[in-house]
Each structure stands twice: as structure tokens, then as C-alpha cells.
């Protein structure tokens, strides 16, 4: 549970849009699969929004 909370906090505390790879760099102890799962749930719950697609995909909190 701490890893999921860490991913959420990283995204919500980011001042700019952040990519999945940047999150993985900030939290090396969290697997990319866990990061993807948390991102997917947060997008579904409308806490964050997806900006761009593919390699240019970034996430930012909903205003």
C-alpha cells in the first residue's frame, strides 16, 4: 500500500505534467506495472488526466 500511496503523492505533488518513466525514476523501488495500475485507476477516478499519447504521454492533476 505504501508504494501506491507514493505514486499518488508523486503525481499530485508535481507542479507540471509528469510521465510514467519520470515516476519510475523518482521511485525506483516501485515496479512499472504498479505505476501503470495506479495511473490507470487515478485516470478512471478522474483525479488526474492524460495529456498526449504514446511516448509523449504525461499525467497531471485535474484542476
C-alpha positions as CSV (number, residue, x, y, z in Angstrom):
1,X,0.0,0.0,0.0
2,X,2.9,2.4,0.7
3,X,4.1,2.1,-2.9
4,X,0.7,3.0,-4.3
5,X,0.5,6.0,-2.0
6,X,4.0,7.1,-3.1
7,X,3.0,7.0,-6.7
8,X,-0.2,9.0,-6.0
9,X,1.7,11.6,-3.9
10,X,4.4,12.0,-6.6
11,X,1.8,12.8,-9.3
12,X,-0.4,15.0,-7.1
13,X,2.6,17.0,-5.8
14,X,4.1,17.5,-9.2
15,X,3.9,21.1,-10.4
16,X,4.0,20.1,-14.1
17,X,2.7,17.1,-16.1
18,X,4.8,14.0,-15.4
19,X,5.5,10.9,-17.4
20,X,5.4,7.3,-16.3
21,X,9.2,7.0,-16.9
22,X,9.8,10.1,-14.7
23,X,7.7,8.5,-11.9
24,X,9.7,5.3,-12.3
25,X,13.0,7.3,-12.0
26,X,11.8,9.1,-8.9
27,X,10.5,5.8,-7.3
28,X,13.0,3.1,-8.3
29,X,11.6,0.6,-5.8
30,X,8.1,0.7,-7.4
31,X,7.7,-1.6,-10.5
32,X,6.5,0.0,-13.8
33,X,3.4,-2.4,-13.6
34,X,2.4,-0.9,-10.2
35,X,2.9,2.6,-11.6
36,X,0.7,1.8,-14.6
37,X,-2.0,0.3,-12.4
38,X,-2.1,3.4,-10.1
39,X,-2.1,5.8,-13.1
40,X,-5.0,3.9,-14.7
41,X,-7.0,3.9,-11.5
42,X,-6.4,7.6,-11.0
43,X,-7.4,8.5,-14.5
44,X,-10.6,6.4,-14.1
45,X,-11.4,8.1,-10.8
46,X,-10.7,11.5,-12.5
47,X,-8.1,12.5,-10.1
48,X,-5.6,13.0,-12.9
49,X,-5.8,13.4,-16.7
50,X,-3.8,12.0,-19.5
51,X,-2.1,14.6,-21.8
52,X,-0.7,13.3,-25.1
53,X,-0.2,9.7,-26.1
54,X,2.4,7.1,-26.6
55,X,5.9,8.2,-25.6
56,X,4.7,11.7,-25.1
57,X,2.0,10.7,-22.6
58,X,2.1,12.8,-19.4
59,X,-0.2,12.9,-16.4
60,X,-1.4,16.0,-14.4
61,X,-3.8,16.5,-11.7
62,X,-7.3,17.6,-12.7
63,X,-8.0,21.2,-11.9
